[in-house]
Amino acid sequence: MADLSTSSASLVSQSSPAHLIQYLTVFAVTMGGFSFGTSLGYTSPAGPMLTNSTGDSLQLTASEFSWFSSILNLGALVAGPLGGLAIKSVGRRWTMLGSVLIMLGGWALVIFGQNFAMLLTGRVLSGIYTGLTCINLPTYIGEYASSDIRGSLGTAFQLMVVTGILFSYIVGAFMTSWRALAGVCAIPVIIFFLLAFFTAKESPAYLLSKGKVDEARAVLQHFRGKHYNVETELQMIKQDQEEAARNKITLKELRAPYILRPLLICMGLMFFQQFSGVNAVLFNLNDIFSSANTSMDDDVSSIIVGLVQVLATVVAGFLCDRLGRKLLLTLSAVAMILSLVALDVFFMEEDLDEVKAVETLGWLPLTSLIVFIASFSIGYGPIPWVMMGEMFTANVRDAASGISTMTNWGSAFLVTLLFQPLQEAMGPYGVYWFFAGFCTLNAIFSIMIVPETKGKTLEEITAYFGAPKQERKESAKTPYDNRAFTIDIDEKKPEKSPYGP
């Protein structure tokens, strides 16, 4: 049996793959994440334009806007199973390129929409693109990246998503038409298509799965550099695929305790990630600041929050492997509770005496939301996705990740859809007590239920849940044998949008 204590870093030291092509490729393909980030952020600046009279004949009611902002999540939920089929049948590259047509169709329906149904259909198409991208791009990056930089390349996807959100906030501050804003937000999708078409080659793992060994070798050589010997790595990829095929698992077998327990934990993490209220807040930032009646411009406040989100996501990449998952999740939940309670206090005071509240506590809404977004971004934003890739063996991961992802998008849809009705039913501050209550349950869940996985191998984590040991065949050993275990934990982290998978 291979020695599981060997680190991936020591394996990399045996050879030095080139990095430039890998970095250029990750920039090209993560423009796909940037593109759906603009779609996530679009509803915040577009909301006031869509629901107030701005000279456009098409206006939405508050209820219609709730559906407009939330139904993207439903489209992403539907796209989950479709994405899995697409990347296996037509490949990672063509799924990437084909999804662009769906997104452009979505933006076109919003730009030229003449009725609510057209706008709703456009957002569903944007959601389908989002779901496809969340499944495809992290998979693609994880398959072509060399082990020495796989972790850093993986974080680029999440960083580009939140940068796309910030982009939509900044552009929205200067736009007076929601149609024109949609047109500008569609431009990154075209850039993504051009960059991916000319830069991104098909995944070596996908080519091997289709029996195209020579093409897989050529592509791997392209990514690793002409002086790198790819044969050992190529053989390792092939061995991993054969092992996964031998150990396929059925849905019925997901009920085994050593699979069901981590699956329920992952589903819990995804549920609490969304019921923290983050998507409802991000999709309605301008409306929240408008309700607060603070002196600072609503768009400027939204941009500040978006910038904090980008910076906190960068920080999260450094803290995750240093402080540990459990501690960051707990701190994240507690800080979100405090920030939401502070926001509640402001709106309660405003309800009693608006003038006094604005004069004495006008700084509180922006400060609270900065703390909320920063706390979310260093903990409950990225870590549920990281742990989803850590708690399952390869033969279980696809099915378990699919169920967890569907839980995430389903929860995101419900929270975003219900935000406006809850605000109307519970008052301007009651809805934040609602989310603070879920964050309290979230903190208890993190402390009492979630295990610490930092620094543990895949075998140690699965053994914690009672999984039987699986040995590799001695004849299949290579110098890279441990990679399938160590990289899954330390470096191959599926960093998806906390705001959607």
HUURMO-V736293 format. One line per field, one symbol per residue. ss: DSSP state (A for helix, B for strand, O for the rest). psi: psi as a letter, one per 40 degrees, with the letter a starting at -180 (. if undefined). burial: + if it has 24 or more other C-alpha atoms within 12 Angstrom, else -. Layout:
BEGIN
ss->???
psi->???
burial->???
END
This chain:
BEGIN
ss->OOOOOOOAAAAAOOOOOOOAAAAAAAAAAAAAAAAAAAAAAAAAAAAAAAAOOOOOOOOOOAAAAAAAAAAAAAAAAAAAAAAAAAAAAOOAAAAAAAAAAAAAAAAAAAAOOOOAAAAAAAAAAAAAAAAAAAAAAAAAAAAAOOOOOAAAAAAAAAAAAAAAAAAAAAAAOOOOOAAAAAAAAAAAAAAAAAAAAAAOOOOAAAAAAOOOAAAAAAAAAAAAOOOOOOAAAAAAAAAAAAAAAAOOOOOAAAAOAAAAAAAAAAAAAAAAAAAOOAAAAAAOAAAAAAAAOOOOOAAAAAAAAAAAAAAAAAAAAAAAAAAOAAAAAAAAAAAAAAAAAAAAAAAAAAAAOAAAAAAAAOOAAAAAAAAAAAAAAAOOOOAAAAAAOOOOOAAAAAAAAAAAAAAAAAAAAAAAAAAAAAAAAAAAAAAAAAAAAAAAAAAAAAAAOOOOOOOOOAAAAAAAOOOOOOOOOAAAOOOOOOAAAAAAAAOOOOOOOOOOO
psi->iiheehidddddeeigiidddddddddddedddddeddddedddddddddeihfeidhiiidddddddddedddddddeddddddddddeiddddddddddddddddddddeheidddddddddddddddddddddddddddddiiddedddddeddddddddddddddddddeiehdddddddeedddddddddddedhiihddddddeegdddddddddddeieehheddddddddddddddddfiiiddeeehdeddddddddddddddddeeedddddefdddddddefidihdddddddddddddddddddddddedeiddddddddddddddddddddddddddddgdddddddfdeddddddddddddddececdddddddedeiideddddddddddddddddddddddedddddddeiedddddddddddddddddddddhiheheiidddddddeeiiihiihdeeiieededddddddddghggiheei.
burial->-+-+--+++-++--+-+++-+++++++++++++++++++++++++++++++------+++-+++++++++++++++++++++++-+++-+++++++++++-++++++++++++--+--+++++++++++++++++++++++++++++++++++++++++++++++++++++++-+-+++++++++++++++++-++--+++++++++++------+++++++++---+-+-++++++++++------------+---+++++++++++++++++++++++++++++++++++++---++++++++++++++++++++--++--+++++++++++++++++++++++++++------++--++-+++++++++++++++++++++++++++++++++++++++++++++++++++++++++-++----+++++++++++++++++++---+++++++++++++-++-+----+-----++++++++++++++++++++++++
END
